[in-house]
Amino acid sequence: MTLPPTRRVIGPVARAGERPVGAARPRVSFEFFPPKTEKMEESLWEAITRLAPLDPAFVSVTYGAGGSTRERTHRTVKRILDETRLKPAAHLTCVGASRAEVDEVIHDYWNIGVRHIVALRGDPPSQGGIGGVYVPREDGYKNATELTAAVRGQGAFEVLVGVYPEKHPESPSLDHDIDVLKAKVDAGATLGISQFFFDIDAFLRFVDKARAAGITIPIVPGVMPVTNFNTLKTMSVACQTSVPSWLANLFEGLDQDPETRRLIACSVAAEMCAKLQEQGFNDFHFYTLNRADLVYAICRVLGVREIAPASSEAAA
Ligand SMILES: Cc1cc2nc3c(=O)[nH]c(=O)nc-3n(C[C@H](O)[C@H](O)[C@H](O)COP(=O)(O)OP(=O)(O)OC[C@H]3O[C@@H](n4cnc5c(N)ncnc54)[C@H](O)[C@@H]3O)c2cc1C
């Protein structure tokens, strides 16, 4: 059977790849975590070098649970500033530190030239994850709203904050989460980054709710290419992010087949981004886990190509 000449069958990925002339280039950003060992540092820098030419809006560096990576986060952020043209966004949490200590970290970041901070409450260190009972320090910032205000009080930072399309595990309702996001925006937050998710409808509903509440800052989907389904299951229990049965089916029987898992991870994430593009989203934040290859491929599918030299040395 041949199709009539006017009909074209084209899916979301091909449509994304077909970006019409003049269409805005998608804005991407990448999350890294601070490396623990020299070997991990090497792979982080391989990833940064590969992804930097894609000209991300910013690259973020996480802060270990309970503030455990304060020095390593700082060192990684500093090296990014010194050796690349990237804009680092330093994650910062309220956990286990006094207001004075946190203020000092903010002050140091400003002085070395950091202009983006991801302001987070963090999770209680003892429970080691989301969902435990969080007790703020007497002399510390209570939550991300207070931290956001503190960061903005010290300089004209861009303040990025976390959002949870499927509700924060501790929150009584999505409406409460929207109120919290509104409070963070009123305190000076300039952009929201979402928790990873697979339920696109839930993300779209969350954004609609935020817009209806008068929240106008960009809300950027956080995209996690999943290569290890078992790890994902554990993480999603802690984060209370739903894992659809179709995703489980795709990974079923592939425990010993990492290569196929990687191919599937790329295809799932690329399709998700392409569907979000169809809904008008053009900003994507990738949880890279310090690996470049999958995210690089997904960016190509989205139509993001190299436009800048990888580092200041490369530019020299
Ligand atoms: C994109 C992203 C990156 C992350 N990176 C890190 C990281 O690097 N390190 C890390 O340890 N964790 C990180 N997290 C996890 C985060 O620390 C946890 O999800 C934590 O449980 C909540 O942090 P938050 O900033 O969203 O908290 P908040 O926005 O402070 O919200 C937490 C709770 O505090 C209460 N609350 C907040 N503001 C108010 C207010 N104005 N009035 C009343 N109640 C309020 C609400 O009950 C709310 O449910 C990240 C999360 C995301 C989405």
PDBQT file of the ligand as one rigid body, heavy atoms in Angstrom, charges set to zero:
ROOT
HETATM    1  C1  LIG A 401      16.972  19.318  40.752  1.00  0.00    +0.000 C 
HETATM    2  C2  LIG A 401      17.288  18.769  42.137  1.00  0.00    +0.000 A 
HETATM    3  C3  LIG A 401      18.619  18.742  42.570  1.00  0.00    +0.000 A 
HETATM    4  C4  LIG A 401      18.925  18.250  43.850  1.00  0.00    +0.000 A 
HETATM    5  N1  LIG A 401      20.244  18.265  44.260  1.00  0.00    +0.000 NA
HETATM    6  C5  LIG A 401      20.555  17.887  45.522  1.00  0.00    +0.000 A 
HETATM    7  C6  LIG A 401      21.898  17.980  46.018  1.00  0.00    +0.000 A 
HETATM    8  O1  LIG A 401      22.820  18.387  45.309  1.00  0.00    +0.000 OA
HETATM    9  N2  LIG A 401      22.147  17.596  47.307  1.00  0.00    +0.000 N 
HETATM   10  C7  LIG A 401      21.143  17.137  48.116  1.00  0.00    +0.000 A 
HETATM   11  O2  LIG A 401      21.442  16.811  49.290  1.00  0.00    +0.000 OA
HETATM   12  N3  LIG A 401      19.860  17.028  47.686  1.00  0.00    +0.000 NA
HETATM   13  C8  LIG A 401      19.547  17.396  46.415  1.00  0.00    +0.000 A 
HETATM   14  N4  LIG A 401      18.242  17.317  45.979  1.00  0.00    +0.000 N 
HETATM   15  C9  LIG A 401      17.222  16.705  46.849  1.00  0.00    +0.000 C 
HETATM   16  C10 LIG A 401      16.567  17.734  47.806  1.00  0.00    +0.000 C 
HETATM   17  O3  LIG A 401      17.511  18.211  48.728  1.00  0.00    +0.000 OA
HETATM   18  C11 LIG A 401      15.423  16.995  48.517  1.00  0.00    +0.000 C 
HETATM   19  O4  LIG A 401      14.402  16.684  47.619  1.00  0.00    +0.000 OA
HETATM   20  C12 LIG A 401      14.865  17.668  49.772  1.00  0.00    +0.000 C 
HETATM   21  O5  LIG A 401      14.055  16.705  50.448  1.00  0.00    +0.000 OA
HETATM   22  C13 LIG A 401      13.975  18.869  49.504  1.00  0.00    +0.000 C 
HETATM   23  O6  LIG A 401      14.682  19.901  49.027  1.00  0.00    +0.000 OA
HETATM   24  P1  LIG A 401      13.949  21.235  48.449  1.00  0.00    +0.000 P 
HETATM   25  O7  LIG A 401      15.015  22.212  48.163  1.00  0.00    +0.000 OA
HETATM   26  O8  LIG A 401      13.028  20.885  47.369  1.00  0.00    +0.000 OA
HETATM   27  O9  LIG A 401      13.140  21.638  49.766  1.00  0.00    +0.000 OA
HETATM   28  P2  LIG A 401      12.100  22.800  50.093  1.00  0.00    +0.000 P 
HETATM   29  O10 LIG A 401      11.706  23.558  48.881  1.00  0.00    +0.000 OA
HETATM   30  O11 LIG A 401      12.646  23.564  51.250  1.00  0.00    +0.000 OA
HETATM   31  O12 LIG A 401      10.842  21.958  50.531  1.00  0.00    +0.000 OA
HETATM   32  C14 LIG A 401      10.957  20.946  51.501  1.00  0.00    +0.000 C 
HETATM   33  C15 LIG A 401       9.769  21.021  52.452  1.00  0.00    +0.000 C 
HETATM   34  O13 LIG A 401       9.991  22.159  53.290  1.00  0.00    +0.000 OA
HETATM   35  C16 LIG A 401       8.790  22.824  53.560  1.00  0.00    +0.000 C 
HETATM   36  N5  LIG A 401       8.847  24.258  53.125  1.00  0.00    +0.000 N 
HETATM   37  C17 LIG A 401       9.700  24.806  52.233  1.00  0.00    +0.000 A 
HETATM   38  N6  LIG A 401       9.491  26.106  52.072  1.00  0.00    +0.000 NA
HETATM   39  C18 LIG A 401       8.464  26.400  52.892  1.00  0.00    +0.000 A 
HETATM   40  C19 LIG A 401       7.783  27.596  53.206  1.00  0.00    +0.000 A 
HETATM   41  N7  LIG A 401       8.082  28.765  52.614  1.00  0.00    +0.000 N 
HETATM   42  N8  LIG A 401       6.781  27.520  54.108  1.00  0.00    +0.000 NA
HETATM   43  C20 LIG A 401       6.441  26.377  54.686  1.00  0.00    +0.000 A 
HETATM   44  N9  LIG A 401       7.058  25.214  54.448  1.00  0.00    +0.000 NA
HETATM   45  C21 LIG A 401       8.055  25.221  53.564  1.00  0.00    +0.000 A 
HETATM   46  C22 LIG A 401       7.722  22.081  52.829  1.00  0.00    +0.000 C 
HETATM   47  O14 LIG A 401       7.058  21.199  53.703  1.00  0.00    +0.000 OA
HETATM   48  C23 LIG A 401       8.430  21.287  51.783  1.00  0.00    +0.000 C 
HETATM   49  O15 LIG A 401       7.719  20.110  51.441  1.00  0.00    +0.000 OA
HETATM   50  C24 LIG A 401      17.895  17.758  44.701  1.00  0.00    +0.000 A 
HETATM   51  C25 LIG A 401      16.555  17.773  44.237  1.00  0.00    +0.000 A 
HETATM   52  C26 LIG A 401      16.256  18.271  42.975  1.00  0.00    +0.000 A 
HETATM   53  C27 LIG A 401      14.826  18.285  42.492  1.00  0.00    +0.000 C 
ENDROOT
TORSDOF 0
